[in-house]
Amino acid sequence: MRITTDMIKDLRDKTGAGMMDCKRALESTEGDMDAAVEFLRKKGAAVAQKRSDRSAKEGMIVTAVSGNGKRGIILEVNSETDFVGRSDDFVGFAETVARILQRERPGTIEELLAAAAEDGKTVSALLNDLLAKVGEKIDIRRFKVVESDGGLVSSYTHLGSKIGVLVELTGVDASETGVSVGRDIAMQIAAMNPQVVARDQVEQKVIDQELDIYRTQAANEGKPAQVVDRIAAGRLEKFYQEVCLLEQTYIKDPGRTVKDFLREMGSAAGTTIAVRQFYRFHLGEEIAAT
């Protein structure tokens, strides 16, 4: 069968694949348009397999919160290059996946890949379409869905979608004040990268390790043995001020801590505002084993 320019253009409009890829797909399927579309999807899957060992650390972090502030999602989708990660096709795919996350609330990557978009295609099929088009590894790396039955979920993205934060607060609602406080706390987390909300969440083994380091440092500095423990305890306090959100210096007012800020905002609103949990994704970062 003769493959015409109009057929190639029609297939390209359907799939977004390159002209030569469309031509080869139509030639391989003797002009069968549906089979050619499937051919290109399989090509996307083949690309994924071929490039599975390649590093994909570019891309974007997407965050989204429902209108009532009761559900939020944070998602990392990776590409091999920043060029692809900033493309309209990649951004559109990531935003589509984010909408599906909001609606379907899957628990695993596998469940997400099996979920369907508005047009009926699964995320897995959409991913293969994108792979066939861009020709490099694309990876849905991780996500979280947070639902709050008695508080508010807020989000923030930073540095061109390279850092994203999702945070749940209690004692606030989706009022103007609540949304403002939630955004300020999310910005704090994005900028200062706390590891936990409060010091009682720091694991004992981490505390012991830090104290051992500080004692060794003090001894190496020639400090008297009787003050080494006191020096180590003082340095541990500084450690808490770095890794504990509530003890960090508030970025909008260095004269206050985050705990001070929440206490004052809660007092003004006649409530107690607390941070229940947060997630901070930094594009391409190493993920600690859990």
C-alpha positions in Angstrom: 0.0 0.0 0.0 1.2 3.5 -0.9 1.9 5.6 2.2 0.8 9.2 1.5 1.9 12.4 3.1 -1.6 13.0 4.4 -1.5 9.6 6.2 1.8 10.4 7.8 0.5 13.8 8.9 -2.7 12.2 10.3 -0.6 9.7 12.3 1.7 12.5 13.6 -1.4 14.5 14.7 -2.7 11.5 16.6 0.6 10.6 18.3 3.0 13.5 18.2 5.7 11.2 16.9 8.3 12.3 14.4 7.6 12.2 10.7 10.0 9.4 9.9 8.8 7.4 12.8 5.2 7.8 11.6 6.3 6.8 8.0 8.1 3.7 9.3 5.1 2.7 11.5 2.7 3.0 8.5 5.0 1.1 6.3 5.3 -1.7 8.9 1.6 -1.9 9.3 0.7 -1.5 5.6 -1.2 1.7 6.2 -3.4 0.5 9.0 -3.8 3.6 11.2 -4.8 1.9 14.4 -2.0 -0.7 14.0 0.4 2.1 13.4 -0.6 3.9 16.6 -0.1 0.6 18.5 3.3 0.2 16.7 4.4 3.6 18.0 3.2 2.8 21.5 5.2 -0.4 21.5 8.1 1.5 20.3 7.8 3.7 23.3 7.8 0.6 25.6 10.9 -0.6 23.7 12.6 2.7 24.3 11.9 2.5 28.0 13.4 -1.0 28.1 16.4 0.0 26.1 17.1 3.0 28.3 16.1 1.5 31.6 19.7 1.8 32.9 20.1 5.4 32.0 20.0 8.1 34.6 16.9 10.3 34.6 17.3 13.1 37.2 15.8 16.1 35.3 12.1 16.8 35.0 9.7 18.4 37.4 8.0 18.3 40.8 4.2 18.9 40.6 2.0 19.8 43.6 -1.7 20.3 43.7 -4.4 20.9 46.4 -8.1 20.5 46.1 -10.3 23.6 46.3 -11.4 22.8 49.9 -7.8 22.2 51.0 -8.6 18.6 52.2 -6.5 16.7 49.7 -3.1 17.4 48.2 -0.6 15.5 46.0 3.1 15.8 45.3 4.6 14.1 42.3 8.1 13.7 40.8 8.4 12.8 37.1 11.9 12.5 35.7 13.5 12.8 32.3 17.1 12.4 31.1 17.5 16.0 29.9 16.3 19.4 31.0 15.3 20.1 27.4 12.7 17.3 27.5 11.8 18.1 31.1 10.8 21.6 30.1 8.9 20.6 26.9 5.2 21.1 26.5 4.6 17.3 26.0 6.5 16.4 29.2 4.8 19.1 31.3 1.4 18.1 29.9 2.0 14.5 30.8 3.1 15.4 34.4 0.1 17.6 34.9 -2.2 14.9 33.6 -0.7 12.3 36.0 -1.2 14.8 38.8 -4.9 15.2 38.0 -5.2 11.4 38.0 -3.5 11.2 41.4 -6.0 13.7 42.8 -8.9 11.7 41.5 -7.9 8.1 41.9 -5.6 8.3 45.0 -3.5 5.2 44.1 -1.3 3.6 46.7 1.6 2.5 44.5 3.3 3.4 41.2 1.8 0.2 39.7 -1.7 1.3 40.6 -1.0 4.7 39.2 0.2 3.3 35.9 -3.0 1.2 35.6 -5.2 4.3 36.3 -7.0 5.9 33.4 -7.1 9.5 32.2 -10.1 11.4 31.0 -9.7 9.9 27.5 -9.7 6.4 28.8 -6.0 5.8 28.2 -4.0 4.4 31.1 -1.1 6.3 32.5 1.1 3.4 31.2 -0.2 4.0 27.7 0.3 7.8 28.0 3.8 7.1 29.2 4.6 4.9 26.2 3.2 7.5 23.9 5.5 10.1 25.4 8.5 7.7 25.3 7.9 7.1 21.6 7.8 10.8 20.9 10.8 12.1 22.9 13.1 9.1 22.6 14.5 9.2 26.1 13.9 7.6 29.5 10.9 9.0 31.4 10.3 7.9 35.0 7.4 8.4 37.4 9.7 8.3 40.4 7.5 8.9 43.5 4.4 10.6 44.8 2.4 11.2 47.9 -1.3 11.8 48.5 -2.3 13.5 51.7 -5.8 13.8 52.9 -6.8 15.9 56.0 -10.1 15.3 57.7 -9.6 18.0 60.4 -7.2 20.5 58.9 -5.7 21.9 55.8 -3.3 20.7 53.1 -1.0 23.4 51.5 1.6 23.2 48.8 4.4 25.2 47.2 6.8 24.7 44.4 10.2 26.5 44.1 13.1 26.9 41.7 11.2 26.2 38.5 9.4 23.1 39.9 12.7 21.6 41.1 11.5 21.6 44.8 8.0 20.9 45.9 6.4 20.8 49.3 3.1 19.4 50.7 2.2 20.2 54.3 -0.8 19.3 56.5 -1.8 21.8 59.2 -4.4 21.4 62.0 -6.3 24.2 63.6 -6.8 26.0 60.3 -9.3 25.8 57.4 -9.4 27.0 53.8 -10.0 30.6 54.9 -7.7 33.4 53.6 -5.7 33.2 56.9 -5.4 29.4 56.8 -4.2 29.4 53.2 -1.7 32.1 53.9 -0.3 30.3 57.0 -0.1 27.1 55.0 1.8 28.6 52.1 4.2 30.4 54.5 5.0 27.1 56.2 5.4 25.3 52.9 7.8 28.0 51.7 9.8 27.6 55.0 10.1 23.9 54.3 11.2 24.5 50.7 13.8 27.0 51.7 15.2 25.5 54.9 14.8 21.7 54.3 13.9 20.5 57.8 14.0 16.8 58.4 11.2 16.5 61.0 8.4 18.6 62.5 9.6 18.5 66.1 12.6 17.1 68.1 10.7 14.2 69.5 10.7 12.8 65.9 14.5 12.6 65.7 15.5 9.0 66.0 17.6 8.2 69.1 20.4 6.6 67.0 20.7 9.9 65.1 21.0 11.8 68.4 23.6 9.4 69.8 25.6 9.7 66.6 25.5 13.5 66.7 26.5 13.6 70.4 29.4 11.2 69.6 30.6 13.5 66.8 30.4 16.6 69.0 32.2 15.0 71.9 35.0 14.0 69.5 35.2 17.5 68.1 35.4 19.0 71.6 38.1 16.6 72.6 40.1 17.3 69.4 39.8 21.1 70.2 41.5 20.5 73.5 38.5 21.2 75.7 38.7 19.9 79.3 37.1 16.5 79.8 34.7 17.8 82.4 33.0 20.2 79.9 33.0 18.0 76.8 29.4 16.7 77.5 28.1 20.2 78.1 29.7 21.4 74.8 28.2 18.4 73.0 24.7 19.1 74.5 25.0 22.7 73.3 25.9 21.7 69.8 23.0 19.2 69.8 20.6 22.2 70.4 22.0 23.9 67.3 21.4 20.6 65.4 17.8 20.6 66.5 17.4 24.2 65.3 18.5 23.1 61.9 16.6 19.9 61.4 13.4 20.5 63.4 10.8 22.7 61.5 9.3 24.2 64.7 12.7 25.3 66.0 14.0 26.8 62.8 14.4 30.6 62.4 11.3 31.8 60.5 12.5 33.0 57.1 10.1 35.9 57.0 11.1 37.2 60.4 14.5 36.2 61.8 13.5 37.3 65.2 11.0 34.5 65.6 11.0 30.7 65.2 8.4 28.8 63.3 6.9 27.7 66.6 6.6 31.4 67.6 4.9 32.2 64.2 2.4 29.4 64.5 1.6 30.3 68.2 1.0 34.0 67.3 -1.2 33.2 64.3 -3.2 30.7 66.3 -3.6 33.1 69.1 -4.9 35.8 66.8 -7.4 33.3 65.3 -8.4 31.9 68.6 -7.1 28.4 67.8 -4.0 26.2 68.1 -2.2 25.7 64.8 0.1 22.7 64.4 2.0 21.0 61.6 0.9 17.3 61.4 3.2 16.2 58.5 5.1 17.4 55.5 6.8 16.0 52.4 9.6 17.8 50.5 10.7 16.5 47.1 13.9 17.9 45.6 14.3 16.9 41.9 16.8 14.1 41.4 17.8 13.8 45.0 18.8 10.5 46.5 15.9 8.8 48.3 16.8 7.3 51.7 15.7 3.7 52.1 12.8 3.2 54.5 
